[in-house]
Amino acid sequence: MSARPEPAAEPFLGFRRHGEVAVVDVSPAIEALPSSAIETAAHVVLSPLKANPPSNVIVDLSRVQYFTSEFIWFHRPLAAYWK
């Protein structure tokens, strides 16, 4: 028997666009993300938003059971962007 390839790791944060609404999908994998990586993940998500700003942003936490206080850091630059 041949070995099955392992499935690709799910990204911590995903980004999709629906017209003027941007949706940031948060994976359950974020629960294990080291606090030192939150800033990097936030910049990855914010880059396309800065390039083509939407009117509204939805952060979908429906698949996450919990997140650490460091994850709240992700929302600070997001909120500051729309001031």
C-alpha positions in Angstrom: 0.0 0.0 0.0 1.2 3.5 -0.7 1.2 6.1 2.0 -1.6 8.7 1.8 -0.4 12.2 1.6 -1.1 14.2 4.7 -3.8 16.9 4.2 -2.5 20.4 3.9 -2.5 22.4 7.1 -5.5 24.8 7.4 -4.5 28.4 7.6 -5.1 30.2 10.9 -6.9 33.0 9.1 -8.6 33.1 5.8 -9.9 36.1 3.8 -12.7 36.3 1.3 -14.6 39.1 -0.3 -18.3 39.5 -1.0 -18.5 42.8 -2.9 -17.9 45.6 -0.4 -17.9 43.1 2.6 -14.7 41.4 3.6 -14.9 38.2 5.7 -12.0 37.1 7.9 -12.4 33.4 8.6 -10.8 32.2 11.8 -9.8 28.5 11.9 -9.9 26.4 15.1 -6.1 26.1 14.6 -5.9 29.7 16.0 -6.4 28.2 19.4 -2.9 26.7 19.3 -1.2 29.7 17.6 1.7 31.1 19.7 1.1 34.6 20.8 4.3 35.7 19.0 2.6 34.7 15.6 -0.6 36.8 16.1 1.0 40.0 14.7 2.3 38.2 11.6 -1.2 36.6 11.0 -2.8 40.0 11.4 -0.5 41.6 8.9 -1.2 38.9 6.4 -4.9 39.5 6.6 -4.7 43.3 6.7 -2.5 43.5 3.6 -5.3 42.8 1.0 -7.7 45.0 3.0 -5.4 48.0 2.8 -4.8 47.4 -0.9 -8.6 47.3 -1.6 -10.5 48.6 1.4 -14.0 47.2 1.9 -16.9 49.1 3.4 -17.5 46.4 6.1 -15.5 43.6 7.7 -16.9 40.5 9.4 -14.6 38.4 11.6 -16.1 34.9 11.6 -15.4 33.2 14.9 -18.1 30.5 14.5 -15.6 27.6 14.3 -13.5 28.7 17.3 -14.3 27.5 20.8 -11.9 29.9 22.5 -9.1 32.2 21.8 -6.4 33.8 24.0 -6.2 37.4 25.0 -3.4 37.9 22.5 -5.9 37.2 19.7 -7.7 40.4 20.7 -4.5 42.2 19.5 -5.6 41.2 16.0 -8.7 43.4 16.3 -6.8 46.5 17.4 -5.1 47.2 14.1 -8.3 46.2 12.3 -10.3 48.7 14.3 -7.7 51.4 13.9 -7.7 51.0 10.2 -11.3 52.1 9.9 -11.0 55.2 12.2 
